[in-house]
């Protein structure tokens, strides 16, 4: 490590609590949406716009954070993240109006994006080789892990009559912890000094490999978040418990990411990604054809499929296109978020179309919802199916290519 004053483990644990803040904001916001709608007498479109602010702030701050990371440093970006999180949470707690909630969710989204923009390159610079992949996987385990914990806590508080806005106090706990962990700490310098230059970053990103990884990232993000947004609603009519399906998926993803470093060490990043695409395809196909108890089997296979997508796509850029620097990692993450935001309404359109087809067949009630929903999931199998082809190409493309980080270290 270039800077002996860097306490990599303390920075890593601080990053984990920052990502738990992101996960809690996602889980609790989703859990209290109906409560807020009722308490503040909001329309469905107003509630939807409040939620969209979370997704808008995320990619904006990821891209800006990536652009300025080597100029201002990760510490400054996380100081802004703390400011955005703290002010956003306080606004959520004390704002009793629609505009206040819009601004609050935008600020929290900006804080969440800063966490990705600062912590991914910090981990890439602080750790070497397969240990870097291991720590990236363990960092990203706290998003599904935090969602599982946050969802359970939100459900528990709702059952005991704690109002939606009051639940937001919970977000302050990981926020204050990560602020304490980062306070006064030195951050690592870039492993490859050229990666600190924006011009070098941009040239590295206008390459066949980076653009190919970008296409893969778009499809992995849609595969991960697309079915997750709809599968609960669809499976509610199949005899399975949607909350159990989502908790099972998030919990398994967290466990799988904990052991992600060992998987990468054994199969390399491209091998892990190829295997993930195969499992995700099988999982979504089972979701589209099975009901009842088999839905839980589908959830297990699906969770193991999507668990390694996000951290290993970030790790792939860090090891195979390292001169793209913090900006490259942020742009790849933003591509994933933007692709998901574009495809959510398209997937909604598929559901509407499949529902119209089911109505034309004379179906009604729960059967209508299940048949049309499973037809849409059947279409979504296309995303991981394409990834199997792309990751096979990438596997042979990179099979004999040493990473630039390994060359520079040697």
C-alpha positions in Angstrom: 0.0 0.0 0.0 1.4 3.4 -1.0 0.3 5.3 2.1 1.3 3.6 5.4 -1.1 5.9 7.3 -4.1 4.4 5.6 -6.2 2.2 7.9 -7.8 0.1 5.1 -9.9 -2.0 7.5 -11.4 1.0 9.3 -12.3 2.6 5.9 -13.8 -0.6 4.7 -16.1 -1.0 7.8 -17.1 2.7 7.4 -18.0 2.0 3.8 -20.1 -1.0 4.9 -22.1 1.2 7.3 -22.5 3.8 4.5 -24.0 1.1 2.3 -26.2 -0.1 5.1 -27.6 3.5 5.2 -28.3 3.2 1.4 -30.0 -0.2 1.9 -32.1 1.0 4.9 -33.3 4.1 2.9 -34.3 1.7 0.0 -36.1 -0.8 2.3 -37.8 1.5 4.7 -38.9 4.0 2.0 -40.5 1.0 0.2 -42.0 -0.3 3.4 -43.6 3.0 4.5 -44.8 4.2 1.0 -48.4 3.3 1.6 -48.3 4.8 5.1 -46.9 8.1 3.8 -49.5 8.1 1.1 -52.3 7.8 3.6 -50.8 10.0 6.4 -50.1 13.0 4.0 -53.1 12.3 1.7 -50.9 12.0 -1.4 -52.0 10.7 -4.8 -50.3 7.6 -6.3 -48.5 9.8 -8.9 -47.2 12.1 -6.1 -46.0 9.0 -4.2 -44.3 7.6 -7.3 -42.5 10.9 -7.9 -41.2 10.9 -4.3 -39.7 7.5 -4.9 -38.2 8.4 -8.3 -36.1 11.2 -6.6 -34.2 8.4 -4.8 -33.3 6.9 -8.2 -32.5 10.3 -9.8 -30.0 11.4 -7.1 -28.1 8.1 -7.2 -26.7 8.1 -10.7 -26.1 11.9 -10.8 -23.8 11.8 -7.7 -22.1 8.6 -8.9 -21.0 10.2 -12.2 -20.1 13.6 -10.6 -18.3 11.8 -7.8 -16.3 9.7 -10.3 -15.3 12.8 -12.2 -13.9 14.6 -9.1 -12.7 11.6 -7.0 -9.0 12.1 -7.8 -9.3 15.9 -7.6 -11.0 16.3 -4.2 -10.5 12.8 -2.7 -12.9 10.2 -1.4 -12.9 11.8 2.0 -14.5 15.0 0.7 -17.1 13.0 -1.3 -18.1 11.0 1.8 -18.3 14.3 3.8 -20.9 15.5 1.3 -22.6 12.1 1.5 -23.0 12.5 5.3 -24.4 16.0 4.8 -26.9 14.8 2.2 -27.9 11.8 4.3 -28.2 13.8 7.5 -30.2 16.7 6.0 -32.3 14.3 3.9 -33.2 12.1 6.9 -34.1 15.1 9.1 -36.3 16.5 6.3 -38.1 13.1 6.1 -38.6 13.2 9.8 -39.9 16.7 10.2 -41.2 17.7 6.8 -45.0 17.3 6.7 -45.4 18.3 3.1 -44.9 16.9 -0.4 -42.1 19.3 -1.5 -40.1 18.5 1.6 -40.3 14.8 0.9 -39.2 15.3 -2.7 -36.1 17.2 -1.6 -35.4 14.7 1.2 -35.5 11.7 -1.1 -33.3 13.5 -3.7 -30.7 14.4 -1.0 -30.7 10.8 0.3 -30.3 9.5 -3.3 -27.3 11.9 -3.8 -25.8 10.6 -0.6 -26.2 7.0 -1.7 -24.6 7.7 -5.1 -21.6 9.3 -3.3 -21.2 6.2 -1.3 -20.7 4.1 -4.4 -18.5 6.8 -6.1 -16.1 7.0 -3.1 -16.1 3.5 -1.6 -15.7 1.4 -4.8 -12.4 3.0 -5.9 -11.2 3.2 -2.3 -11.5 -0.6 -1.9 -9.9 -1.1 -5.3 -6.9 1.0 -4.3 -6.6 -0.3 -0.7 -6.5 -4.0 -1.4 -4.5 -6.1 -3.9 -5.4 -8.9 -6.4 -8.0 -11.4 -5.4 -8.3 -9.8 -1.9 -9.7 -6.7 -3.7 -12.4 -8.8 -5.4 -13.1 -10.4 -2.0 -13.5 -7.1 -0.3 -15.7 -5.6 -3.1 -18.0 -8.6 -2.8 -18.1 -8.2 1.0 -18.8 -4.5 0.7 -21.7 -5.0 -1.7 -23.2 -7.8 0.5 -24.5 -5.1 2.8 -26.9 -3.8 0.2 -29.1 -6.9 0.1 -28.2 -7.6 3.7 -29.3 -4.1 4.7 -32.5 -4.4 2.7 -33.3 -7.7 4.5 -32.6 -6.2 7.9 -34.3 -2.9 7.1 -37.4 -4.6 5.7 -37.8 -6.8 8.8 -37.4 -3.8 11.1 -39.8 -1.7 9.1 -42.4 -4.4 9.1 -41.9 -4.9 12.9 -42.3 -1.2 13.6 -45.4 -0.9 11.3 -47.0 -3.8 13.2 -46.5 -1.9 16.4 -48.1 1.3 15.0 -44.9 3.3 14.5 -45.7 5.9 11.8 -43.9 6.0 8.5 -41.9 9.2 9.1 -40.9 8.1 12.7 -39.3 5.0 11.2 -36.8 7.2 9.5 -34.9 7.7 12.8 -33.5 4.3 12.2 -31.5 5.7 9.2 -29.5 7.9 11.5 -27.8 5.0 13.3 -25.6 3.7 10.4 -25.2 7.3 9.1 -23.6 8.4 12.4 -21.5 5.3 12.6 -20.0 5.7 9.2 -19.3 9.4 9.9 -17.3 8.4 13.0 -15.4 5.6 11.2 -14.3 8.0 8.4 -13.5 10.9 10.7 -9.8 11.9 10.5 -8.8 9.0 8.2 -6.3 9.1 5.3 -7.5 7.6 2.0 -5.4 5.4 -0.3 -3.8 6.8 -3.5 -4.5 5.3 -6.9 -2.6 2.1 -7.6 -1.9 3.3 -11.2 -1.1 7.0 -11.0 -2.3 7.5 -14.6 -5.8 6.6 -13.4 -5.9 9.9 -11.6 -6.0 11.9 -14.9 -9.5 12.5 -16.5 -8.1 12.4 -20.0 -6.6 8.9 -19.4 -9.9 7.8 -17.8 -11.9 8.9 -20.9 -9.5 7.3 -23.4 -9.6 4.0 -21.4 -13.4 4.1 -21.5 -13.6 4.6 -25.3 -12.2 1.1 -25.9 -14.0 -2.1 -27.1 -13.5 -3.9 -23.8 -15.0 -1.1 -21.6 -17.9 -0.6 -24.0 -18.6 -4.3 -24.1 -18.5 -4.4 -20.2 -21.0 -1.4 -20.3 -23.5 -3.4 -22.4 -23.1 -6.4 -20.0 -23.6 -4.1 -17.0 -26.9 -2.8 -18.4 -28.2 -6.3 -18.9 -27.0 -7.5 -15.4 -28.7 -4.5 -13.7 -32.0 -5.2 -15.5 -31.7 -8.9 -14.7 -31.2 -8.1 -11.0 -33.6 -5.3 -10.4 -36.2 -5.9 -13.1 -37.8 -9.2 -11.8 -37.2 -8.0 -8.2 -39.6 -5.1 -8.7 -42.4 -7.3 -10.0 -41.9 -10.8 -8.7 -43.6 -10.1 -5.3 -46.7 -8.8 -6.9 -46.9 -11.6 -9.4 -46.2 -14.4 -6.9 -48.7 -13.1 -4.4 -51.3 -14.8 -6.6 -49.4 -18.1 -6.8 -49.7 -19.3 -3.3 -46.2 -18.1 -2.2 -45.6 -15.3 0.3 -44.0 -12.3 -1.5 -42.3 -10.9 1.6 -40.7 -14.3 2.2 -39.6 -14.5 -1.4 -37.9 -11.1 -1.2 -36.4 -11.7 2.2 -35.0 -15.1 1.0 -33.6 -13.5 -2.1 -31.9 -10.6 -0.3 -30.6 -12.8 2.5 -29.1 -15.4 0.1 -27.5 -12.6 -1.9 -25.8 -11.3 1.2 -24.4 -14.7 2.2 -23.3 -15.4 -1.4 -21.4 -12.1 -1.6 -19.6 -12.8 1.7 -18.0 -15.8 0.0 -17.6 -14.0 -3.4 -13.8 -13.6 -3.1 -13.4 -17.4 -2.9 -15.6 -17.9 -6.0 -13.5 -15.3 -7.9 -10.2 -16.9 -6.8 -11.4 -20.3 -8.1 -13.3 -19.3 -11.3 -12.0 -15.7 -12.1 -14.5 -12.8 -12.5 -15.6 -13.9 -16.0 -16.2 -17.5 -14.9 -18.3 -16.3 -12.0 -20.3 -13.9 -14.1 -21.0 -16.7 -16.7 -22.1 -19.1 -14.1 -24.3 -16.3 -12.6 -26.0 -15.7 -15.9 -26.9 -19.4 -16.3 -28.3 -19.5 -12.7 -30.3 -16.3 -13.2 -31.8 -17.6 -16.5 -32.9 -20.8 -14.7 -34.3 -18.9 -11.8 -36.4 -16.4 -13.8 -37.6 -19.3 -16.0 -38.8 -21.1 -12.9 -40.5 -18.0 -11.7 -42.4 -17.8 -15.0 -43.6 -21.4 -14.9 -43.9 -22.5 -11.2 -46.3 -21.8 -8.4 -46.5 -22.5 -4.6 -43.5 -24.1 -2.9 -41.5 -24.3 -6.2 -41.4 -20.5 -6.1 -39.1 -20.6 -3.2 -36.8 -23.0 -5.1 -36.8 -20.4 -8.0 -36.0 -17.6 -5.5 -32.9 -19.6 -4.2 -31.6 -20.2 -7.8 -32.4 -16.6 -8.8 -30.6 -15.1 -5.8 -27.5 -17.1 -6.3 -27.5 -16.0 -10.0 -27.8 -12.3 -9.4 -25.7 -12.1 -6.2 -22.3 -11.7 -8.0 -23.4 -9.4 -10.8 -22.9 -5.9 -9.4 -19.7 -6.3 -7.3 -17.9 -8.3 -10.0 -18.9 -5.9 -12.8 -17.3 -3.1 -10.8 -14.3 -5.4 -10.0 -14.0 -6.3 -13.7 -13.5 -2.6 -14.5 -11.0 -2.1 -11.6 -8.8 -5.0 -12.8 -9.2 -5.2 -16.6 -9.6 -1.4 -17.3 -7.8 0.1 -14.3 -6.8 3.3 -16.2 -10.5 4.2 -16.3 -10.0 4.9 -12.6 -12.8 6.0 -10.2 -14.7 7.5 -13.1 -14.9 4.2 -14.9 -16.3 2.4 -11.9 -18.8 5.2 -11.3 -19.9 5.2 -15.0 -20.4 1.5 -15.0 -22.6 1.7 -11.9 -24.5 4.6 -13.4 -25.1 2.6 -16.7 -26.7 -0.1 -14.5 -29.0 2.4 -12.8 -29.9 4.3 -15.9 -30.7 1.0 -17.8 -32.9 -0.1 -15.0 -34.8 3.2 -14.9 -35.4 3.0 -18.7 -36.6 -0.6 -18.6 -38.9 -0.4 -15.6 -41.7 1.4 -17.6 -41.0 -1.0 -20.6 -41.5 -4.0 -18.3 -44.7 -2.4 -17.0 -45.9 -2.1 -20.6 -45.2 -5.8 -21.1 -47.3 -6.6 -18.1 -50.2 -4.4 -19.4 -49.9 -6.1 -22.8 -49.8 -9.6 -21.3 -52.8 -8.8 -19.1 -54.8 -7.6 -22.1 -54.0 -11.0 -23.8 -55.1 -12.9 -20.7 -58.3 -10.9 -20.6 -58.9 -11.8 -24.2 -58.6 -15.4 -23.2 -61.4 -14.9 -20.7 -59.2 -15.1 -17.6 -60.2 -13.1 -14.4 -59.2 -12.5 -10.8 -56.1 -14.1 -9.4 -55.7 -16.4 -12.4 -55.5 -13.3 -14.7 -52.8 -11.7 -12.5 -50.8 -14.9 -12.3 -50.9 -15.8 -16.0 -50.1 -12.3 -17.3 -47.4 -11.8 -14.7 -45.7 -15.1 -15.5 -45.9 -14.3 -19.2 -43.9 -11.1 -18.5 -41.3 -13.0 -16.4 -41.0 -15.4 -19.4 -40.0 -12.4 -21.6 -37.5 -11.3 -18.9 -35.6 -14.6 -19.4 -34.2 -12.9 -22.5 -32.0 -10.6 -20.4 -29.8 -13.3 -18.7 -30.1 -15.5 -21.8 -28.2 -12.8 -23.8 -25.7 -12.5 -20.9 -24.8 -16.2 -21.2 -23.7 -15.5 -24.8 -21.9 -12.2 -23.9 -20.1 -13.6 -20.8 -19.0 -16.7 -22.9 -17.4 -14.3 -25.4 -15.8 -12.2 -22.5 -14.5 -15.4 -20.8 -12.5 -16.4 -23.9 -11.6 -12.7 -24.7 -9.9 -12.3 -21.3 -8.8 -15.8 -20.6 -5.2 -15.3 -21.4 -5.0 -11.5 -20.7 -3.3 -10.5 -17.5 -4.9 -7.5 -15.8 -3.1 -4.2 -16.1 -3.1 -4.0 -12.3 -1.1 -7.3 -12.1 1.4 -6.0 -14.7 1.8 -2.6 -12.9 2.3 -4.4 -9.6 5.0 -6.7 -11.1 
